[in-house]
Amino acid sequence: MAEADEKFIEDLVKSIVDNPDDVKTDRTIDERGVLIQLYVNPEDMGKIIGKEGKTAKAIRTLLRVFGAKNDARLNLKIVEPEGSRYAEERSDNHDHSDHDHDSRKEDANDDNDSSSSDDSSKSDILDDVPSDVLA
């Protein structure tokens, strides 16, 4: 029989998804506490993750509160099904992330270069200001 924490997550997730019969959990215990792995239908991944991951974060928060009430450290891992569109989007974004990161570095370097020239122009402007005003 499923543990109370596992049943809690299953019941919660089944109330959110379109395919409740496909919700499965796997509970393991290690030195860091209890890990519950959540498996859902690939079509339901968006409902579980939510906008900007807010639904997943809320589920994890509720699980931690449940654990705190029962003196247990509970963690949730949402397992991405093979071939889910979210796994594909993540791999697509990962392929381009190095390029994006490099271009952001270049932009930051450009900003730093222009700021150094701005500093010299600022000091030129301050040369015209009387010293008693700057004090």
Backbone as numpy.savetxt, mean C-alpha at the origin, in Angstrom:
# Nx Ny Nz CAx CAy CAz Cx Cy Cz
-12.22 -27.79 12.09 -13.07 -26.60 12.09 -12.19 -25.37 12.09
-12.66 -24.34 11.41 -11.92 -23.09 11.31 -11.86 -22.41 12.67
-10.74 -21.75 12.93 -10.59 -20.96 14.15 -11.51 -19.74 14.06
-11.75 -19.11 15.20 -12.66 -17.96 15.24 -12.16 -16.81 14.37
-10.84 -16.58 14.36 -10.30 -15.48 13.55 -10.46 -15.76 12.05
-10.26 -17.00 11.68 -10.42 -17.41 10.28 -11.88 -17.28 9.85
-12.78 -17.69 10.71 -14.21 -17.59 10.41 -14.62 -16.11 10.32
-14.07 -15.28 11.20 -14.36 -13.85 11.17 -14.01 -13.25 9.81
-12.80 -13.54 9.33 -12.36 -13.00 8.04 -13.22 -13.55 6.90
-13.48 -14.85 6.92 -14.31 -15.45 5.86 -15.68 -14.80 5.81
-16.33 -14.65 6.96 -17.67 -14.05 7.00 -17.64 -12.60 6.51
-16.63 -11.86 6.95 -16.51 -10.46 6.54 -16.31 -10.34 5.03
-15.38 -11.11 4.49 -15.07 -11.04 3.06 -16.23 -11.55 2.22
-16.90 -12.61 2.66 -18.04 -13.15 1.91 -19.16 -12.12 1.78
-19.26 -11.22 2.76 -20.30 -10.20 2.69 -19.94 -9.08 1.70
-18.68 -9.01 1.29 -18.22 -7.95 0.38 -18.20 -8.40 -1.07
-17.81 -9.64 -1.33 -17.54 -10.11 -2.69 -18.79 -10.57 -3.43
-18.66 -10.70 -4.76 -19.75 -11.21 -5.60 -19.77 -12.73 -5.66
-18.64 -13.36 -5.36 -18.52 -14.82 -5.42 -18.12 -15.39 -4.06
-19.04 -15.38 -3.09 -18.69 -15.80 -1.74 -18.27 -17.27 -1.63
-18.74 -18.10 -2.56 -18.37 -19.52 -2.50 -16.90 -19.74 -2.82
-16.25 -18.77 -3.46 -14.84 -18.89 -3.82 -13.89 -18.36 -2.75
-14.42 -17.87 -1.65 -13.58 -17.34 -0.57 -13.02 -18.51 0.24
-11.70 -18.52 0.34 -11.01 -19.57 1.11 -9.93 -18.90 1.95
-9.62 -19.51 3.09 -8.54 -19.01 3.93 -7.62 -20.16 4.32
-6.39 -19.80 4.63 -5.41 -20.77 5.11 -4.73 -20.12 6.31
-4.77 -20.78 7.44 -4.25 -20.22 8.69 -2.97 -20.93 9.09
-1.90 -20.16 9.32 -0.64 -20.72 9.79 -0.14 -19.91 10.97
0.62 -20.56 11.83 1.19 -19.91 13.01 2.70 -20.00 12.91
3.35 -18.86 13.13 4.81 -18.85 13.17 5.27 -17.94 14.30
6.57 -17.63 14.34 7.11 -16.82 15.44 6.57 -15.40 15.47
6.02 -14.92 14.35 5.48 -13.56 14.31 3.98 -13.52 14.61
3.37 -14.65 14.83 1.94 -14.68 15.14 1.18 -15.54 14.16
-0.08 -15.20 13.96 -0.96 -15.95 13.08 -1.03 -15.24 11.73
-0.84 -15.99 10.68 -0.98 -15.46 9.32 -2.18 -16.13 8.69
-3.12 -15.31 8.22 -4.27 -15.83 7.49 -4.10 -15.40 6.04
-4.02 -16.39 5.17 -3.94 -16.11 3.74 -5.34 -16.19 3.18
-5.71 -15.16 2.43 -7.05 -15.04 1.88 -7.01 -15.27 0.37
-7.85 -16.18 -0.09 -7.99 -16.48 -1.51 -9.40 -16.12 -1.93
-9.51 -15.32 -3.01 -10.83 -14.95 -3.53 -10.83 -15.14 -5.04
-12.01 -15.10 -5.62 -12.15 -15.16 -7.07 -11.42 -13.97 -7.68
-10.70 -14.17 -8.80 -9.98 -13.04 -9.43 -10.87 -11.84 -9.72
-12.14 -12.08 -10.02 -13.05 -10.97 -10.30 -13.34 -10.12 -9.06
-13.10 -10.68 -7.88 -13.40 -9.99 -6.63 -12.20 -9.27 -6.02
-11.04 -9.35 -6.65 -9.85 -8.72 -6.09 -10.05 -7.21 -5.90
-10.68 -6.56 -6.85 -10.91 -5.12 -6.73 -11.77 -4.77 -5.54
-12.76 -5.60 -5.27 -13.64 -5.34 -4.12 -12.88 -5.51 -2.80
-11.98 -6.47 -2.75 -11.22 -6.73 -1.53 -10.15 -5.67 -1.32
-9.49 -5.26 -2.39 -8.43 -4.27 -2.26 -9.02 -2.87 -2.07
-10.02 -2.52 -2.88 -10.66 -1.21 -2.76 -9.82 -0.11 -3.37
-10.37 1.08 -3.40 -9.65 2.23 -3.95 -8.46 2.55 -3.06
-7.30 2.62 -3.71 -6.05 2.91 -3.02 -5.78 1.95 -1.86
-6.35 0.75 -1.92 -6.11 -0.26 -0.89 -6.83 -0.02 0.42
-7.81 0.88 0.40 -8.49 1.25 1.64 -9.31 0.11 2.23
-9.95 -0.69 1.39 -10.76 -1.80 1.91 -9.84 -2.85 2.54
-8.75 -3.18 1.87 -7.79 -4.15 2.41 -7.24 -3.66 3.75
-6.92 -2.40 3.82 -6.40 -1.84 5.07 -7.44 -1.93 6.18
-8.69 -1.65 5.85 -9.76 -1.73 6.85 -9.95 -3.16 7.34
-9.89 -4.12 6.41 -10.02 -5.53 6.81 -8.88 -5.92 7.74
-7.66 -5.50 7.40 -6.50 -5.81 8.25 -6.65 -5.16 9.63
-7.17 -3.94 9.66 -7.37 -3.25 10.94 -8.38 -4.01 11.80
-9.48 -4.41 11.19 -10.48 -5.17 11.94 -9.91 -6.49 12.45
-9.08 -7.13 11.64 -8.46 -8.39 12.06 -7.52 -8.16 13.24
-6.76 -7.08 13.21 -5.85 -6.79 14.32 -6.63 -6.49 15.60
-7.75 -5.77 15.47 -8.59 -5.49 16.64 -9.14 -6.80 17.20
-9.59 -7.66 16.31 -10.09 -8.98 16.72 -9.00 -9.74 17.46
-7.80 -9.67 16.92 -6.67 -10.35 17.56 -6.33 -9.76 18.91
-6.36 -8.44 19.02 -6.04 -7.78 20.29 -7.03 -8.20 21.38
-8.28 -8.34 21.00 -9.29 -8.76 21.98 -9.06 -10.20 22.44
-8.36 -10.98 21.61 -8.11 -12.38 21.92 -6.63 -12.66 22.22
-5.88 -11.61 22.54 -4.45 -11.73 22.86 -3.67 -12.50 21.80
-3.89 -12.15 20.54 -3.17 -12.80 19.45 -2.74 -11.74 18.44
-1.61 -11.98 17.81 -1.15 -11.09 16.74 -1.58 -11.72 15.42
-2.49 -11.04 14.73 -3.05 -11.57 13.48 -2.63 -10.72 12.30
-2.25 -11.39 11.22 -1.88 -10.71 9.99 -2.63 -11.34 8.83
-2.91 -10.52 7.82 -3.66 -10.99 6.66 -2.83 -10.80 5.41
-2.76 -11.86 4.62 -2.13 -11.78 3.30 -3.20 -12.09 2.27
-3.42 -11.15 1.37 -4.38 -11.36 0.29 -3.59 -11.94 -0.87
-3.89 -13.18 -1.22 -3.15 -13.88 -2.26 -3.75 -13.54 -3.62
-2.89 -13.00 -4.50 -3.36 -12.65 -5.84 -3.42 -13.91 -6.69
-4.59 -14.18 -7.27 -4.73 -15.38 -8.10 -3.89 -15.26 -9.37
-3.44 -16.41 -9.88 -2.72 -16.43 -11.15 -3.59 -15.81 -12.22
-2.98 -14.94 -13.01 -3.70 -14.37 -14.14 -4.69 -13.27 -13.79
-4.70 -12.82 -12.54 -5.62 -11.73 -12.20 -5.14 -10.46 -12.85
-6.04 -9.58 -13.16 -5.65 -8.34 -13.84 -4.80 -7.47 -12.93
-4.95 -7.62 -11.61 -4.16 -6.83 -10.68 -2.72 -7.29 -10.66
-2.50 -8.59 -10.78 -1.14 -9.11 -10.85 -0.48 -8.63 -12.14
-1.23 -8.62 -13.24 -0.69 -8.15 -14.52 -0.39 -6.66 -14.46
-1.27 -5.86 -13.86 -1.04 -4.42 -13.76 0.19 -4.15 -12.92
0.36 -4.91 -11.85 1.52 -4.72 -10.98 2.80 -5.03 -11.75
2.80 -6.10 -12.54 4.01 -6.44 -13.29 4.25 -5.41 -14.39
3.20 -4.88 -15.00 3.37 -3.83 -16.01 3.96 -2.58 -15.37
3.45 -2.19 -14.22 3.96 -1.01 -13.54 5.39 -1.23 -13.08
5.72 -2.45 -12.68 7.06 -2.75 -12.22 8.07 -2.62 -13.36
7.69 -3.03 -14.56 8.58 -2.94 -15.71 8.96 -1.50 -16.00
8.06 -0.57 -15.77 8.30 0.83 -16.09 8.78 1.62 -14.89
8.74 1.04 -13.70 9.05 1.81 -12.50 10.50 2.26 -12.49
11.44 1.44 -13.00 12.84 1.85 -13.01 13.02 3.08 -13.88
12.37 3.09 -15.03 12.47 4.25 -15.92 11.87 5.48 -15.26
10.70 5.31 -14.64 10.04 6.44 -13.98 10.91 6.97 -12.84
11.52 6.05 -12.10 12.35 6.44 -10.98 13.55 7.23 -11.47
14.19 6.77 -12.55 15.34 7.48 -13.10 14.96 8.87 -13.58
13.81 8.99 -14.25 13.41 10.30 -14.75 13.09 11.24 -13.60
12.55 10.71 -12.48 12.28 11.56 -11.33 13.59 12.05 -10.73
14.63 11.20 -10.73 15.93 11.62 -10.23 16.49 12.74 -11.08
16.34 12.59 -12.41 16.83 13.62 -13.30 16.10 14.94 -13.07
14.77 14.85 -12.88 13.99 16.06 -12.61 14.47 16.73 -11.32
14.73 15.92 -10.31 15.19 16.46 -9.04 16.56 17.11 -9.21
17.43 16.48 -10.00 18.74 17.07 -10.25 18.60 18.38 -11.01
17.69 18.44 -11.97 17.45 19.67 -12.70 17.00 20.77 -11.74
16.10 20.40 -10.81 15.63 21.37 -9.83 16.77 21.87 -8.96
17.65 20.95 -8.56 18.78 21.33 -7.72 19.72 22.26 -8.48
19.95 21.99 -9.76 20.82 22.83 -10.56 20.25 24.24 -10.67
18.94 24.33 -10.93 18.33 25.64 -11.09 18.27 26.38 -9.77
18.16 25.66 -8.65 18.09 26.34 -7.37 19.43 26.96 -7.02
20.53 26.34 -7.45 21.82 26.94 -7.16 21.99 28.23 -7.92
21.49 28.30 -9.15 21.57 29.55 -9.89 20.59 30.56 -9.31
19.46 30.09 -8.77 18.51 30.99 -8.12 19.14 31.61 -6.89
19.96 30.83 -6.15 20.60 31.34 -4.95 21.51 32.51 -5.28
22.24 32.40 -6.37 23.15 33.49 -6.73 22.36 34.73 -7.15
21.22 34.51 -7.84 20.43 35.68 -8.23 19.76 36.31 -7.02
19.44 35.50 -6.01 18.86 36.05 -4.79 19.89 36.91 -4.06
21.13 36.44 -4.04 22.14 37.23 -3.35 22.39 38.54 -4.08
22.28 38.54 -5.41 22.41 39.79 -6.16 21.30 40.76 -5.78
20.11 40.26 -5.61 18.97 41.11 -5.23 19.20 41.69 -3.85
19.73 40.88 -2.93 19.95 41.34 -1.56 21.07 42.38 -1.48
21.96 42.42 -2.47 23.03 43.42 -2.47 22.46 44.83 -2.52
21.31 45.00 -3.15 20.70 46.32 -3.28 19.91 46.75 -2.03
19.69 45.83 -1.11 18.91 46.13 0.09 19.85 46.69 1.15
19.50 47.79 1.78 20.36 48.37 2.83 20.54 47.37 3.98
21.74 47.34 4.55 22.07 46.35 5.57 21.23 46.52 6.84
20.79 47.73 7.17 19.99 47.91 8.37 18.60 47.30 8.21
18.11 47.12 6.97 16.83 46.48 6.72 16.96 44.96 6.91
18.10 44.41 6.55 18.31 42.97 6.66 18.54 42.53 8.09
18.94 43.41 8.97 19.26 43.03 10.34 18.07 42.72 11.18
